[in-house]
Amino acid sequence: MQPSPTKSTEGDLTDRELLKLYLGATDQERTKLFADTGRAADLTGLSRRTIQFWVETGAIRAIAIGRRYEIYLPNLTWYLETRMEAKSRS
């Protein structure tokens, strides 16, 4: 069972609200809340392509800034936790 792609521990944010959060954050806040695909891959030990795939399929939330994605870290954490829970139940 795949987790819902838009839920997170931070609640449901629209794409517009997520962009507003990103643009309104200080550099320090932005570093805590968002990561590009490379940093998200490093933090999780996964490949950059896996992170990109999850963004492209809607499994995790991200915003496109230019030609790169900024992954919403609370949602990535939630997604990984729900995948672990689903595996432990099987």
Residue pairs with C-beta under 8 A, 6 or more apart in sequence:
1 86
2 59
3 59
3 78
3 79
3 82
3 83
3 86
5 57
5 58
5 59
5 60
5 61
6 12
6 58
6 61
7 78
8 61
8 72
8 74
8 75
8 78
8 79
9 74
9 75
9 77
9 78
10 72
10 74
10 75
13 21
13 61
13 72
15 63
18 61
18 63
18 72
19 63
21 33
22 30
22 33
22 34
22 63
22 65
22 70
25 33
25 34
32 73
33 72
33 73
33 74
34 63
34 70
34 71
34 72
34 73
35 43
35 70
35 71
35 73
35 76
36 68
36 69
36 70
36 71
37 48
37 51
37 52
37 55
37 68
37 69
37 71
38 48
40 46
40 51
40 71
40 73
40 76
41 47
41 48
41 50
41 51
43 73
44 51
44 76
44 80
51 60
51 69
51 71
52 69
53 59
54 60
54 79
55 62
55 69
55 71
59 79
60 71
60 72
60 75
60 76
60 79
61 71
61 72
61 75
61 76
62 69
62 70
62 71
62 72
63 69
63 70
63 72
64 70
